[in-house]
Amino acid sequence: MAEFCLECFNKMNGFKLTKYDVKLDFMADLCEGCGEYKRTVICFRKPNMITDILKYFDEKKEKKAEHR
């Protein structure tokens, strides 16, 4: 099975997934896209309220950092 990090997975499939949308491997593994040791995508996560809240606060933090 091919193993890709989140960035390569998004580029390859044209997605804009975040770490809250997928399950990542616990240990770093060799990404077949970029050739670096990173956590790789295992499967998609079912959407739920907790991941939506975490994603909201992550986006809010990024916007605040951009304004500085």
N, C-alpha and C positions, 0 to 999 in steps of 0.2 A: 504494500500500500504506500502511496506517495505521501510524504509528510512535508507540510509547508508551514512557515510562520504566518502570523496573522497578516502582516504587510504583503507578503507574496501571494497569499490566498486571496486577498482583496484585489490585488492587481490582476491576477490571473482570471478571476471570475467577474470582475467589474463591480464588486460589492463595496459597501462602506460599512462593514461590520466593525463592532468594537469588541473589547475583551469581555463585555457583558453579554454579547450575542452568541458567543461560542464557548465551548469548554476547551481549555488549553492543557496540554500535557504538564504534569507536575515537574518533571525534570527537563532540562534543555536537551534538545536533540538536533541533529544536523538537518537544516532546512534544505530541501532539494532545489529551491528557487534561487536563494542568494548564497548558499554554501556556508552560512554561519550557524553557530550553535545558539539556538533560541528555543523558546517554548513553542511547540507546534499545535496546530488545531486538531482536536480529536473529533468533535461533533458539534452540531448546532444545539443551542440551549433553548428550551421552551420559554417563551416570553412570560414573565410574571411581574407582579407589582414591585417586588424588591429590586429586580434588575432595572426596571424603569426608573425607580427612585435613584439608584446608584448612577445610572447614566445621566440623569438630569443634573445631579450635583457635580459630576465630572465635567459636563458641558459648561455649567455655570462657572466652575473654577477656571476653565480654559479661557472663557470670555473675559473674566476678571484679569487674568494674566496678560491678555492682549492689550488691555486698556492702560496698563502700566508703562 
